[in-house]
Amino acid sequence: MLRVLVDSGCSIKSDELEYYNIELIPLKILLGEQEYQDGVDLPLDLFYEKLIKEKIFPKTSLPNLGELEEKVNAYTNAGDRVVILTISAEISGSFNAIKLLFKDNDKVLVLDSRMAVGGMRLIVDEINRYRDADFKTIQEKVEAIIPKIKIMAIPETLEYLMRGGRLSKKEWLIGSILKIKPIIGFIEGKVKVLTKKIGLKSGMNHIASALNELECDENYEIIPSYTYSDENLVKLMDMTDEKYKKQMRVRDNLDPAIACHWGPGAFGYIFVSKK
């Protein structure tokens, strides 16, 4: 039997675990002096209350490696194979720590998603297509799809990107004054500004048009994503070509691991491109 364990940077919720046939590995979230397990004991309303009202900027840290080692060893000792998918190694130490933990266990395959949130959901979908395959095939399929996954989002404010080190203070100041809306995503595992548009409507149009321009693959989900409020996401969906709506199964309110960097009010699409 193949077991698939995914760290909580995937933003897959507890009521979706059966659908994806996975188990979550909770990252740790530190809010002030209180530590929480992402996706376990940190409700989103509490997270946003701390972030918005109390102005507490969260910190993330590695999952409980002792508990993970015990669980995975129990599976492999029972004859199961285990695939572990982590949030990008460029923004978390999870991949390197877990890879080292199981370096001598040939029944465990540890994969760096080089992504987060919905990008990891799409990789899980790909793993599920090849659950009966050997590790080499699974890894090849994952490596092949990663460059095709596009994350395109617009933050409501540049403050959180600046505080998280994703924008310089100069970029933050210029962007705030000129009302520039950066389109953010992942490049080589890092959160990057993909392009910049003047005004919200121009930014929305860029994302909506990207589904056509980048030839969105109809064999995979499109994951509309947002943080805290979906008001702007709804507007983006309204201006999106109707043919893509059938690929949108859920609207994902992103978990703290990424929401703390993008800030409340961010929104966008995550999809697989044919290019």
N, C-alpha and C positions, 0 to 999 in steps of 0.2 A: 504494500500500500504506500502511496505517496502522500506525505503530509506537507502542506505549504504553510509556512509561518511568515507573516509580513509585519514589519514594524509600523507603529501607529501613524507615522508620517504619511501613510496612504490615505488617511481621512475616511477609511471604510468604517462605517458605524456598526455597533454591536448587533443591530437587527438585520445587517446585510451579510453577516459572516457565513450563514448557511448558503446564501445565493452564490457567494464567491468560493465556497468550500475551503476556507482558510481559518487560521487562528491568528490573533493579534499578539504582537510583542509590544507592550506599552512603553513608550519613551517616558522619561520623567520630566515634569514641568515644575519649575520653581517660581512661585508667585510670592514675592516678599520672603517671609520666613517659612512659608508652607509649601511642602512638596506634594505633588499629585502624580498619579499615573494617567497619562494621556489615554483617553477613550475608556477609562475605567471609573475613576472617581472625580473627574473634573467636568461637570456639566458645562455646556457652552454658555449658558446664561451667566453662570458664576465667572467663567473666564472673561467674558466681555465686561462684566461689572467691574472686575479688577483692572482690566485694561483701559476702559473708557472713563469710568467714574473715579476710580482710585489712582489712575495714572501709574499703575505698576507694570513695568515692562518685563515680560516673562523671560526666563532662561530655560533652555532645554538641556537634558543630559542623557547619558546612556541608559538603556533598559537594565533591569536586574539580571546581570549575567549569570549569577549562581542559579537562579530559578530557571533561566533558559537552558543552561547546560543540563540540569537535572531532567527537564522535560524532554529535551532532544535525545539524550542518552537513553531514556526509557523507551522512546520510540524506536531508535536504531537497535537496541538490544532485543526488541521484540520482532526485528526483521523488517521494519519499515524504512523507507528512504525519506529524507527530509530536504526540502528546498526552502531556504531562508532568503527573503527579499528585503533589502533595507533602503531607506531614504538615501539620497545621494551622499557619497562619501565626501563630497566637497563642502557639505553643510552640516555634517554630523560625523562623529567618530564611530557610529554603530557598525558600519561595514567592516572596518579594520579590526575592531575589537572582536566581533563575532567570527570573522574569518580566522583570526588567530586562535580563537577558542576551539574551533573544530578542524584545525589544519591537518590533524592526523586521523580524522574519521572520514573514510571514503564513502560513507552512506549519507553524507551531508554536503549539499551544494549551496554555497553562500553567494548571492548575486547582488551587485551594486546597481540599483535602478537608474542612477544618474538623473533621477527625477524626484518628484514628491507628489502628494495628493493624487489627483485624477490620472496623472501619468503612470503612477504605480498601479492604479486600478486596471489600466489598459494592459500593463505587463502581466498582471495576474490573469486577465482574460487569455492572454497568449499562453501562459504556463498551463492553464486549464485545457487548452486545445491539445496539449501534448503530454498529458499526465502519464500516459503509458509508455512514453519514450524514455530512452536512456538520458543520463545527465548531459552528455555531450550534445545531443540534439536539443534538449531544453535550453541549454546555454546559448547555442547557436541561434535559436529562434528569438530568444530574448535580446541578444546582441543585434539582431537584424531589425527588430522593431523599434528599439530605443531611438535611433536617429529620425524615425518617421513620426514620433510623438511630438505634437506641438502644444505647448502651454502658452496661452496668450491672455493676459489679464491687465486690467487698468485699476490702479489704486486710487481711492478717493482722495487721499492725502499722501504727500511724499515724506511725511514725518517719520513713519515707521521704517521705510526703506533707508532713510538717512541714519536713524538710530541703530539699525541693524547692520550698518556698514555697507549697504548695497548702493548707496548714492553718497557722493561727497557733499559737504556743506555748500560748496559753490553751486553744484548741480541742483541741490534742494532750493537754494535761494532764487536762482534764475528761473527754475521751473515754477515756483510758487508765485513769483511776480508776474510772469508771462502767461500763467494759466496753462502751462504745457502739461499734457497728459502722456506720460510714458507708457508704452506697451511693454510689459515685463513678461519674461519667460525663463526657460532654462537653456543654456548653451554649455555643452561639455560639463554638465553636472552643477553649474553655478547659476544662481539667479542673476539675470542680466537684463538691461534695458534693450529691447529688440529694436525699437524705433520710438519716435516722439511725434505727437500730434498736438496741434493747437485746438483746444476745446474738446469737450466730452463727446459731442456728436460725431466729430471727425474720428475720434478714437474708436467709437462703437462701429462706425462704418468700416474701418480698417479690419476689425476682427470679424465682422459679419462677412465681409468680402473674401477674407482669407480662406473660408471653407471652399469657395469656388477656385480661387487662385492657386491654392496648394493641393487641390484635388482631394478633398476629404474622402477617406475610404469608407464606403457604406457598410463594410463588413464588421466595423467596430463602432462602439458607442461614441457619441459626442457627450462630454460631461460638462454641462453648464455649472459653473462654480461661483461662489460668492462668500464674503465674510460679513456676518452680522445681519446686514440688510440686503434683500434681493431686489430692491426697487429698480436699480439700474440694470440688473441682469434681465429683468422682465422687459425693459425697453430694448435691450440688445436682442432678445429673442423675438420681439415684435418686428424688428427690422431685418430678421434673418429669413432667407429663402425657405418657403414652406417644406420643400423636399427634404430638408435636414431634420425636421421636427420629429420624425419617426425614430431617429437614432438617439433621441434624448430621453433616457429612461428615468433619470433622477436629476434633481438640482441639489448639488452638494454644498452645504454650509461647512466651510473648511474647518478642520480641527486646529487646535492651538499651535501645533508644531510649525505650521506655515503662516497661519493667521496673525501670529505675533509680529511677523516681518512685513506682511502686506498691509496690516492694519484693517480696521472695520470699514466696510463700504467698498472693498475691492470686488471685482467681478470679471468674468471672462469665460472662454471656452478651452477645453482640452480635447484633442482629437488626434486621429492617426491620418497622416498625409500619404498619398500614393507616391509623392516625389521624394 
